[in-house]
Amino acid sequence: MVLVFPSALLYREGKESQIRRYLIEELNCLDAVVLLPDSLFVSAGQQEVLLSIKPGRKEKDVLFFDCSDLATFGREELDRLREGLKSRKGQTGYCAAARPEDLKANDYNLNLPRYISKTEEELLFDLDAKKARIEEIDKELKDIEEKIAMYRRALEL
């Protein structure tokens, strides 16, 4: 079973913390945590995560996948995710397996940076693409400002 939650569920204190501990320590059913790309769901500005719940599993570790930087989330990405779940091996900057004692030491906080570290190379981005996107946004903003000015003139404000 796969559930979609806001990413804050991974680190919030209180009842969420108790639920995480229960899923990991008592039921041993939390199999994987997948941080999704920002653009996958329309939301209120918060990333979503997938929690893979697998009752009766034999493994004790929990897999973490950081898909937040992916531009797309299609068949290829799903196949890579499926392969990671099957092999249960870490991949630098993308996937890591956390042992129960690591989870307990982190007080069952499942925030991905605690388990997956990004290397500097992975943090690099396409500067030209970012500049082009900024130019697009600036043009959109200019168009909106022109429309606002037109409406103000029409309303004599």
Secondary structure, 3 states (H helix, E strand, C coil): CEEEEEHHHHCCCCHHHHHHHHHHHHCCCEEEEEECCCCCCCCCCCCEEEEEECCCCCCCCEEEEECCCCCCCCHHHHHHHHHHHHHCCCECCCEEEECHHHHHHCCCCCCHHHCCCCCHHHHCCCHHHHHHHHHHHHHHHHHHHHHHHHHHHHHCC
